[in-house]
């Protein structure tokens, strides 16, 4: 009887001692979703479009080699025009043959850069697809754009075709594009300003800039890749906070939206910072 009572007392004493010495575990704080870096001004990160293409040896066709012609104007987008120089070359190929070369011919008063192309061909080539090629001397970069335009004779430059050329058209360095729509959290509601931006980085190199607009929520832009499947880091610059947030969660540049307009099809990412 006494032995059972002692055993009962010993068991109770052990439980009390354990309860008294067991520390209370505090709740685990949520892991930070980003790292904040203060900065005095907006970062000037930009894509480096410099490449390694040699200057091509394109040659104008002989004047008596073809029987019909067409005229076309090509205008460089503003972000491409700033790299333009008198050493640039623009040409059109039909069936793998150079059909007309033009160097920078018109610099408009508003800094627009135009090329006026005189393209030659034969009657049986009417309706054939054309390939536009542009060599930018400062960037050492040849842009190859397979246009949807076809060879159709016209009467002159008053009746010319006009197209715009930008970095999305056949660049050799970053040929894979992923259209991005980046949305801010809505609980609590956040808002972006025109001074805010989201920068896309791969291995420490800027691969895209997403900007805001009054026309749509969040930020839109393109992430450029050397191959499909690259992992990219997002850096969100918020002017109000005087710094940028490097998000710990990466995104994959998978080419989503590559064949569609960015306003209609895009990779949607929530900016959780």
Phi and psi in degrees as GROMACS dihedral restraints (atoms count N, CA, C in turn):
[ dihedral_restraints ]
;  ai    aj    ak    al  type     phi  dphi    fc
    3     4     5     6     1   -65.5    20    10
    4     5     6     7     1   -36.7    20    10
    6     7     8     9     1   -62.8    20    10
    7     8     9    10     1   -41.1    20    10
    9    10    11    12     1   -65.1    20    10
   10    11    12    13     1   -39.5    20    10
   12    13    14    15     1   -64.8    20    10
   13    14    15    16     1   -42.4    20    10
   15    16    17    18     1   -63.1    20    10
   16    17    18    19     1   -40.0    20    10
   18    19    20    21     1   -63.1    20    10
   19    20    21    22     1   -40.3    20    10
   21    22    23    24     1   -63.7    20    10
   22    23    24    25     1   -42.8    20    10
   24    25    26    27     1   -64.8    20    10
   25    26    27    28     1   -40.9    20    10
   27    28    29    30     1   -63.8    20    10
   28    29    30    31     1   -41.8    20    10
   30    31    32    33     1   -63.9    20    10
   31    32    33    34     1   -43.3    20    10
   33    34    35    36     1   -63.9    20    10
   34    35    36    37     1   -39.8    20    10
   36    37    38    39     1   -63.6    20    10
   37    38    39    40     1   -37.9    20    10
   39    40    41    42     1   -65.6    20    10
   40    41    42    43     1   -41.8    20    10
   42    43    44    45     1   -64.1    20    10
   43    44    45    46     1   -41.6    20    10
   45    46    47    48     1   -64.2    20    10
   46    47    48    49     1   -41.7    20    10
   48    49    50    51     1   -64.0    20    10
   49    50    51    52     1   -41.9    20    10
   51    52    53    54     1   -64.5    20    10
   52    53    54    55     1   -40.9    20    10
   54    55    56    57     1   -64.2    20    10
   55    56    57    58     1   -35.9    20    10
   57    58    59    60     1   -74.1    20    10
   58    59    60    61     1   -31.8    20    10
   60    61    62    63     1   -95.4    20    10
   61    62    63    64     1   -12.3    20    10
   63    64    65    66     1   -75.2    20    10
   64    65    66    67     1   118.4    20    10
   66    67    68    69     1   -71.5    20    10
   67    68    69    70     1   149.4    20    10
   69    70    71    72     1   -83.0    20    10
   70    71    72    73     1   121.1    20    10
   72    73    74    75     1   -78.4    20    10
   73    74    75    76     1   122.2    20    10
   75    76    77    78     1   -70.3    20    10
   76    77    78    79     1   154.8    20    10
   78    79    80    81     1   -64.1    20    10
   79    80    81    82     1   143.6    20    10
   81    82    83    84     1   -73.8    20    10
   82    83    84    85     1   123.0    20    10
   84    85    86    87     1   -67.1    20    10
   85    86    87    88     1   149.4    20    10
   87    88    89    90     1   -64.1    20    10
   88    89    90    91     1   142.2    20    10
   90    91    92    93     1   -71.6    20    10
   91    92    93    94     1   136.6    20    10
   93    94    95    96     1   -62.3    20    10
   94    95    96    97     1   138.3    20    10
   96    97    98    99     1   -90.4    20    10
   97    98    99   100     1    -9.5    20    10
   99   100   101   102     1  -156.6    20    10
  100   101   102   103     1   168.2    20    10
  102   103   104   105     1  -118.0    20    10
  103   104   105   106     1   126.3    20    10
  105   106   107   108     1   -93.8    20    10
  106   107   108   109     1   134.5    20    10
  108   109   110   111     1  -124.0    20    10
  109   110   111   112     1   116.3    20    10
  111   112   113   114     1   -71.5    20    10
  112   113   114   115     1   148.1    20    10
  114   115   116   117     1  -150.0    20    10
  115   116   117   118     1   145.9    20    10
  117   118   119   120     1   -73.0    20    10
  118   119   120   121     1   -27.8    20    10
  120   121   122   123     1  -146.0    20    10
  121   122   123   124     1   171.9    20    10
  123   124   125   126     1   -65.2    20    10
  124   125   126   127     1   132.6    20    10
  126   127   128   129     1   -59.0    20    10
  127   128   129   130     1   147.8    20    10
  129   130   131   132     1  -103.6    20    10
  130   131   132   133     1    26.4    20    10
  132   133   134   135     1   -58.9    20    10
  133   134   135   136     1   142.3    20    10
  135   136   137   138     1  -151.8    20    10
  136   137   138   139     1   159.6    20    10
  138   139   140   141     1   -73.4    20    10
  139   140   141   142     1   133.4    20    10
  141   142   143   144     1   -90.2    20    10
  142   143   144   145     1   107.3    20    10
  144   145   146   147     1   -91.1    20    10
  145   146   147   148     1     2.8    20    10
  147   148   149   150     1   -62.2    20    10
  148   149   150   151     1   134.4    20    10
  150   151   152   153     1  -132.4    20    10
  151   152   153   154     1  -164.5    20    10
  153   154   155   156     1  -122.5    20    10
  154   155   156   157     1    18.5    20    10
  156   157   158   159     1   -70.6    20    10
  157   158   159   160     1   135.7    20    10
  159   160   161   162     1   -77.0    20    10
  160   161   162   163     1   155.8    20    10
  162   163   164   165     1   -63.2    20    10
  163   164   165   166     1   125.9    20    10
  165   166   167   168     1   -73.2    20    10
  166   167   168   169     1   159.9    20    10
  168   169   170   171     1  -106.2    20    10
  169   170   171   172     1    40.5    20    10
  171   172   173   174     1   -57.9    20    10
  172   173   174   175     1   141.1    20    10
  174   175   176   177     1  -129.3    20    10
  175   176   177   178     1   141.5    20    10
  177   178   179   180     1   -65.0    20    10
  178   179   180   181     1   144.3    20    10
  180   181   182   183     1   -69.6    20    10
  181   182   183   184     1   157.8    20    10
  183   184   185   186     1   -65.8    20    10
  184   185   186   187     1   143.5    20    10
  186   187   188   189     1   -63.6    20    10
  187   188   189   190     1   -29.3    20    10
  189   190   191   192     1   -99.0    20    10
  190   191   192   193     1    12.6    20    10
  192   193   194   195     1   -86.1    20    10
  193   194   195   196     1   -25.4    20    10
  195   196   197   198     1  -128.4    20    10
  196   197   198   199     1   157.2    20    10
  198   199   200   201     1  -105.7    20    10
  199   200   201   202     1   -21.5    20    10
  201   202   203   204     1  -131.8    20    10
  202   203   204   205     1   168.5    20    10
  204   205   206   207     1  -152.4    20    10
  205   206   207   208     1   166.2    20    10
  207   208   209   210     1  -143.5    20    10
  208   209   210   211     1   161.1    20    10
  210   211   212   213     1  -118.8    20    10
  211   212   213   214     1   143.6    20    10
  213   214   215   216     1  -147.4    20    10
  214   215   216   217     1   139.2    20    10
  216   217   218   219     1  -106.6    20    10
  217   218   219   220     1   134.3    20    10
  219   220   221   222     1  -118.7    20    10
  220   221   222   223     1   127.0    20    10
  222   223   224   225     1  -114.4    20    10
  223   224   225   226     1   132.8    20    10
  225   226   227   228     1   -80.2    20    10
  226   227   228   229     1   139.0    20    10
  228   229   230   231     1   -62.7    20    10
  229   230   231   232     1   155.8    20    10
  231   232   233   234     1   -59.9    20    10
  232   233   234   235     1   -38.4    20    10
  234   235   236   237     1   -73.3    20    10
  235   236   237   238     1   -20.8    20    10
  237   238   239   240     1   -88.3    20    10
  238   239   240   241     1   -32.2    20    10
  240   241   242   243     1   -61.9    20    10
  241   242   243   244     1   -29.0    20    10
  243   244   245   246     1   -68.1    20    10
  244   245   246   247     1   -15.2    20    10
  246   247   248   249     1   -96.7    20    10
  247   248   249   250     1    -1.7    20    10
  249   250   251   252     1   -72.2    20    10
  250   251   252   253     1   150.1    20    10
  252   253   254   255     1  -149.2    20    10
  253   254   255   256     1   172.9    20    10
  255   256   257   258     1   -68.9    20    10
  256   257   258   259     1   -11.2    20    10
  258   259   260   261     1   -88.3    20    10
  259   260   261   262     1    -0.4    20    10
  261   262   263   264     1   -70.5    20    10
  262   263   264   265     1   158.6    20    10
  264   265   266   267     1  -137.7    20    10
  265   266   267   268     1   139.8    20    10
  267   268   269   270     1  -128.3    20    10
  268   269   270   271     1   136.3    20    10
  270   271   272   273     1  -149.2    20    10
  271   272   273   274     1   167.0    20    10
  273   274   275   276     1  -125.4    20    10
  274   275   276   277     1   136.4    20    10
  276   277   278   279     1  -112.0    20    10
  277   278   279   280     1   139.4    20    10
  279   280   281   282     1  -126.5    20    10
  280   281   282   283     1   122.6    20    10
  282   283   284   285     1    59.4    20    10
  283   284   285   286     1    33.3    20    10
  285   286   287   288     1    80.0    20    10
  286   287   288   289     1     7.3    20    10
  288   289   290   291     1  -117.9    20    10
  289   290   291   292     1   134.3    20    10
  291   292   293   294     1   -67.0    20    10
  292   293   294   295     1   129.3    20    10
  294   295   296   297     1  -120.5    20    10
  295   296   297   298     1     9.5    20    10
  297   298   299   300     1   161.5    20    10
  298   299   300   301     1   130.8    20    10
  300   301   302   303     1  -121.5    20    10
  301   302   303   304     1   143.1    20    10
  303   304   305   306     1  -143.6    20    10
  304   305   306   307     1   136.8    20    10
  306   307   308   309     1   -95.1    20    10
  307   308   309   310     1   169.6    20    10
  309   310   311   312     1   -51.6    20    10
  310   311   312   313     1   120.5    20    10
  312   313   314   315     1  -114.1    20    10
  313   314   315   316     1   -29.7    20    10
  315   316   317   318     1  -134.8    20    10
  316   317   318   319     1   125.4    20    10
  318   319   320   321     1  -116.3    20    10
  319   320   321   322     1   106.7    20    10
  321   322   323   324     1   -69.8    20    10
  322   323   324   325     1   165.9    20    10
  324   325   326   327     1   -64.7    20    10
  325   326   327   328     1   -23.3    20    10
  327   328   329   330     1   -98.7    20    10
  328   329   330   331     1    26.0    20    10
  330   331   332   333     1    70.1    20    10
  331   332   333   334     1    16.9    20    10
  333   334   335   336     1   -77.1    20    10
  334   335   336   337     1   142.0    20    10
  336   337   338   339     1  -114.0    20    10
  337   338   339   340     1   123.0    20    10
  339   340   341   342     1  -120.9    20    10
  340   341   342   343     1   154.2    20    10
  342   343   344   345     1  -128.3    20    10
  343   344   345   346     1   129.7    20    10
  345   346   347   348     1  -102.5    20    10
  346   347   348   349     1   115.2    20    10
  348   349   350   351     1  -104.5    20    10
  349   350   351   352     1   132.9    20    10
  351   352   353   354     1  -108.9    20    10
  352   353   354   355     1   108.4    20    10
  354   355   356   357     1  -107.4    20    10
  355   356   357   358     1   130.6    20    10
  357   358   359   360     1  -111.5    20    10
  358   359   360   361     1   151.4    20    10
  360   361   362   363     1  -167.6    20    10
  361   362   363   364     1  -175.4    20    10
  363   364   365   366     1  -113.4    20    10
  364   365   366   367     1   164.5    20    10
  366   367   368   369     1   -58.3    20    10
  367   368   369   370     1   -39.4    20    10
  369   370   371   372     1   -70.9    20    10
  370   371   372   373     1    -8.2    20    10
  372   373   374   375     1   -95.5    20    10
  373   374   375   376     1     0.6    20    10
  375   376   377   378     1   -59.8    20    10
  376   377   378   379     1   132.2    20    10
  378   379   380   381     1    89.3    20    10
  379   380   381   382     1    -4.3    20    10
  381   382   383   384     1   -73.2    20    10
  382   383   384   385     1   143.7    20    10
  384   385   386   387     1   -68.4    20    10
  385   386   387   388     1   150.7    20    10
  387   388   389   390     1  -116.6    20    10
  388   389   390   391     1   148.2    20    10
  390   391   392   393     1  -115.2    20    10
  391   392   393   394     1   125.7    20    10
  393   394   395   396     1   -92.7    20    10
  394   395   396   397     1   133.1    20    10
  396   397   398   399     1  -127.3    20    10
  397   398   399   400     1   133.2    20    10
  399   400   401   402     1  -130.9    20    10
  400   401   402   403     1   125.7    20    10
  402   403   404   405     1  -105.2    20    10
  403   404   405   406     1   119.4    20    10
  405   406   407   408     1   -99.4    20    10
  406   407   408   409     1   112.8    20    10
  408   409   410   411     1   -66.6    20    10
  409   410   411   412     1   -40.7    20    10
  411   412   413   414     1   -64.9    20    10
  412   413   414   415     1   -35.6    20    10
  414   415   416   417     1   -91.8    20    10
  415   416   417   418     1    -9.9    20    10
  417   418   419   420     1    51.0    20    10
  418   419   420   421     1    53.9    20    10
  420   421   422   423     1  -139.5    20    10
  421   422   423   424     1   127.9    20    10
  423   424   425   426     1  -101.9    20    10
  424   425   426   427     1   125.0    20    10
  426   427   428   429     1  -101.9    20    10
  427   428   429   430     1   123.8    20    10
  429   430   431   432     1  -111.9    20    10
  430   431   432   433     1   107.7    20    10
  432   433   434   435     1  -111.2    20    10
  433   434   435   436     1   119.4    20    10
  435   436   437   438     1   -85.1    20    10
  436   437   438   439     1   100.9    20    10
  438   439   440   441     1   -78.4    20    10
  439   440   441   442     1   164.9    20    10
  441   442   443   444     1   -89.6    20    10
  442   443   444   445     1     1.3    20    10
  444   445   446   447     1   -78.6    20    10
  445   446   447   448     1   149.3    20    10
  447   448   449   450     1  -121.0    20    10
  448   449   450   451     1   156.6    20    10
  450   451   452   453     1   -72.1    20    10
  451   452   453   454     1   111.2    20    10
  453   454   455   456     1  -136.9    20    10
  454   455   456   457     1   114.8    20    10
  456   457   458   459     1   -57.7    20    10
  457   458   459   460     1   144.5    20    10
  459   460   461   462     1  -136.2    20    10
  460   461   462   463     1   175.2    20    10
  462   463   464   465     1   -82.6    20    10
  463   464   465   466     1   -20.2    20    10
  465   466   467   468     1   161.3    20    10
  466   467   468   469     1  -175.0    20    10
  468   469   470   471     1   -69.1    20    10
  469   470   471   472     1   -16.7    20    10
  471   472   473   474     1   -70.5    20    10
  472   473   474   475     1   -20.5    20    10
  474   475   476   477     1  -118.5    20    10
  475   476   477   478     1    27.2    20    10
  477   478   479   480     1   -78.4    20    10
  478   479   480   481     1   161.0    20    10
  480   481   482   483     1   -86.5    20    10
  481   482   483   484     1   146.9    20    10
  483   484   485   486     1  -130.3    20    10
  484   485   486   487     1   127.4    20    10
  486   487   488   489     1  -132.2    20    10
  487   488   489   490     1   160.2    20    10
  489   490   491   492     1  -109.8    20    10
  490   491   492   493     1   142.4    20    10
  492   493   494   495     1  -118.2    20    10
  493   494   495   496     1   129.8    20    10
  495   496   497   498     1  -136.4    20    10
  496   497   498   499     1  -176.9    20    10
  498   499   500   501     1   -66.6    20    10
  499   500   501   502     1   -14.6    20    10
  501   502   503   504     1   -79.6    20    10
  502   503   504   505     1    -9.1    20    10
  504   505   506   507     1   -99.0    20    10
  505   506   507   508     1    87.4    20    10
  507   508   509   510     1    72.5    20    10
  508   509   510   511     1    32.8    20    10
  510   511   512   513     1   -72.8    20    10
  511   512   513   514     1   146.7    20    10
  513   514   515   516     1   -87.2    20    10
  514   515   516   517     1   -26.3    20    10
  516   517   518   519     1   -78.1    20    10
  517   518   519   520     1   -47.7    20    10
  519   520   521   522     1  -125.8    20    10
  520   521   522   523     1    78.6    20    10
  522   523   524   525     1   -76.1    20    10
  523   524   525   526     1   -13.8    20    10
  525   526   527   528     1  -105.4    20    10
  526   527   528   529     1   125.9    20    10
  528   529   530   531     1  -115.9    20    10
  529   530   531   532     1   138.0    20    10
  531   532   533   534     1  -122.2    20    10
  532   533   534   535     1   113.9    20    10
  534   535   536   537     1   -76.0    20    10
  535   536   537   538     1   132.8    20    10
  537   538   539   540     1  -121.5    20    10
  538   539   540   541     1   137.7    20    10
  540   541   542   543     1  -122.0    20    10
  541   542   543   544     1   116.2    20    10
  543   544   545   546     1  -111.0    20    10
  544   545   546   547     1   121.1    20    10
  546   547   548   549     1  -110.4    20    10
  547   548   549   550     1   140.0    20    10
  549   550   551   552     1   -82.6    20    10
  550   551   552   553     1   157.0    20    10
  552   553   554   555     1   -60.6    20    10
  553   554   555   556     1   147.7    20    10
  555   556   557   558     1  -109.3    20    10
  556   557   558   559     1     7.5    20    10
  558   559   560   561     1  -144.0    20    10
  559   560   561   562     1    98.4    20    10
  561   562   563   564     1   -71.2    20    10
  562   563   564   565     1   162.0    20    10
  564   565   566   567     1   -68.4    20    10
  565   566   567   568     1   135.3    20    10
  567   568   569   570     1  -117.6    20    10
  568   569   570   571     1   159.4    20    10
  570   571   572   573     1  -139.3    20    10
  571   572   573   574     1   149.1    20    10
  573   574   575   576     1  -101.9    20    10
  574   575   576   577     1   161.8    20    10
  576   577   578   579     1  -121.7    20    10
  577   578   579   580     1   170.8    20    10
  579   580   581   582     1   -66.2    20    10
  580   581   582   583     1   -20.3    20    10
  582   583   584   585     1   -86.3    20    10
  583   584   585   586     1   -11.0    20    10
  585   586   587   588     1   -81.8    20    10
  586   587   588   589     1   158.6    20    10
  588   589   590   591     1  -162.1    20    10
  589   590   591   592     1   157.4    20    10
  591   592   593   594     1  -120.3    20    10
  592   593   594   595     1   125.2    20    10
  594   595   596   597     1  -103.5    20    10
  595   596   597   598     1   137.8    20    10
  597   598   599   600     1  -101.5    20    10
  598   599   600   601     1   125.5    20    10
  600   601   602   603     1  -123.9    20    10
  601   602   603   604     1   141.6    20    10
  603   604   605   606     1  -129.4    20    10
  604   605   606   607     1   118.8    20    10
  606   607   608   609     1    51.7    20    10
  607   608   609   610     1    42.8    20    10
  609   610   611   612     1    79.5    20    10
  610   611   612   613     1     5.6    20    10
  612   613   614   615     1  -114.7    20    10
  613   614   615   616     1   133.2    20    10
  615   616   617   618     1   -67.4    20    10
  616   617   618   619     1   127.5    20    10
  618   619   620   621     1  -122.8    20    10
  619   620   621   622     1     8.9    20    10
  621   622   623   624     1   168.7    20    10
  622   623   624   625     1   155.5    20    10
  624   625   626   627     1  -132.0    20    10
  625   626   627   628     1   124.3    20    10
  627   628   629   630     1  -106.5    20    10
  628   629   630   631     1   130.0    20    10
  630   631   632   633     1  -120.3    20    10
  631   632   633   634     1   161.4    20    10
  633   634   635   636     1   -96.5    20    10
  634   635   636   637     1   165.3    20    10
  636   637   638   639     1  -154.2    20    10
  637   638   639   640     1   156.5    20    10
  639   640   641   642     1   -71.0    20    10
  640   641   642   643     1   -12.8    20    10
  642   643   644   645     1   -86.0    20    10
  643   644   645   646     1   -14.9    20    10
  645   646   647   648     1  -153.6    20    10
  646   647   648   649     1   156.3    20    10
  648   649   650   651     1   -78.3    20    10
  649   650   651   652     1   154.6    20    10
  651   652   653   654     1    73.1    20    10
  652   653   654   655     1  -148.1    20    10
  654   655   656   657     1  -128.7    20    10
  655   656   657   658     1   144.4    20    10
  657   658   659   660     1  -128.0    20    10
  658   659   660   661     1   146.1    20    10
  660   661   662   663     1   179.7    20    10
  661   662   663   664     1  -168.2    20    10
  663   664   665   666     1  -128.9    20    10
  664   665   666   667     1   135.1    20    10
  666   667   668   669     1  -100.1    20    10
  667   668   669   670     1   125.0    20    10
  669   670   671   672     1  -100.1    20    10
  670   671   672   673     1   135.3    20    10
  672   673   674   675     1  -127.4    20    10
  673   674   675   676     1   155.7    20    10
  675   676   677   678     1   -85.8    20    10
  676   677   678   679     1   -22.2    20    10
  678   679   680   681     1  -154.8    20    10
  679   680   681   682     1   163.4    20    10
  681   682   683   684     1   -75.4    20    10
  682   683   684   685     1   137.1    20    10
  684   685   686   687     1   102.0    20    10
  685   686   687   688     1     4.5    20    10
  687   688   689   690     1   -66.7    20    10
  688   689   690   691     1   140.6    20    10
  690   691   692   693     1   -87.9    20    10
  691   692   693   694     1   131.1    20    10
  693   694   695   696     1  -121.4    20    10
  694   695   696   697     1   148.1    20    10
  696   697   698   699     1  -104.6    20    10
  697   698   699   700     1   142.1    20    10
  699   700   701   702     1  -107.1    20    10
  700   701   702   703     1   133.2    20    10
  702   703   704   705     1  -120.7    20    10
  703   704   705   706     1   112.2    20    10
  705   706   707   708     1   -98.5    20    10
  706   707   708   709     1   110.1    20    10
  708   709   710   711     1   -88.6    20    10
  709   710   711   712     1   123.0    20    10
  711   712   713   714     1  -118.1    20    10
  712   713   714   715     1   108.8    20    10
  714   715   716   717     1   -58.6    20    10
  715   716   717   718     1   -38.3    20    10
  717   718   719   720     1   -62.0    20    10
  718   719   720   721     1   -33.7    20    10
  720   721   722   723     1   -90.2    20    10
  721   722   723   724     1    -4.8    20    10
  723   724   725   726     1    54.8    20    10
  724   725   726   727     1    52.2    20    10
  726   727   728   729     1   175.3    20    10
  727   728   729   730     1  -177.1    20    10
  729   730   731   732     1  -130.0    20    10
  730   731   732   733     1   151.8    20    10
  732   733   734   735     1  -105.8    20    10
  733   734   735   736     1   123.2    20    10
  735   736   737   738     1   -93.3    20    10
  736   737   738   739     1   110.2    20    10
  738   739   740   741     1   -72.2    20    10
  739   740   741   742     1   135.8    20    10
  741   742   743   744     1   -74.7    20    10
  742   743   744   745     1   -27.6    20    10
  744   745   746   747     1   -83.7    20    10
  745   746   747   748     1   121.3    20    10
  747   748   749   750     1   -88.9    20    10
  748   749   750   751     1   169.5    20    10
  750   751   752   753     1  -123.3    20    10
  751   752   753   754     1   162.1    20    10
  753   754   755   756     1  -105.5    20    10
  754   755   756   757     1   126.9    20    10
  756   757   758   759     1   -84.1    20    10
  757   758   759   760     1    92.7    20    10
  759   760   761   762     1  -106.8    20    10
  760   761   762   763     1    10.0    20    10
  762   763   764   765     1    80.2    20    10
  763   764   765   766     1    10.1    20    10
  765   766   767   768     1   -62.4    20    10
  766   767   768   769     1   131.3    20    10
  768   769   770   771     1    83.2    20    10
  769   770   771   772     1     3.8    20    10
  771   772   773   774     1   -58.4    20    10
  772   773   774   775     1   -38.3    20    10
  774   775   776   777     1   -97.6    20    10
  775   776   777   778     1    11.5    20    10
  777   778   779   780     1  -129.1    20    10
  778   779   780   781     1   165.6    20    10
  780   781   782   783     1   -69.5    20    10
  781   782   783   784     1   138.0    20    10
  783   784   785   786     1   -62.6    20    10
  784   785   786   787     1   -20.0    20    10
  786   787   788   789     1   -77.1    20    10
  787   788   789   790     1   -15.3    20    10
  789   790   791   792     1  -113.0    20    10
  790   791   792   793     1   -35.5    20    10
  792   793   794   795     1  -131.9    20    10
  793   794   795   796     1   127.6    20    10
  795   796   797   798     1  -158.7    20    10
  796   797   798   799     1   161.1    20    10
  798   799   800   801     1   -83.4    20    10
  799   800   801   802     1   116.6    20    10
  801   802   803   804     1   -94.2    20    10
  802   803   804   805     1   128.0    20    10
  804   805   806   807     1  -130.5    20    10
  805   806   807   808     1   133.1    20    10
  807   808   809   810     1   -87.1    20    10
  808   809   810   811     1   127.4    20    10
  810   811   812   813     1   -84.2    20    10
  811   812   813   814     1    91.4    20    10
  813   814   815   816     1   -95.5    20    10
  814   815   816   817     1   100.7    20    10
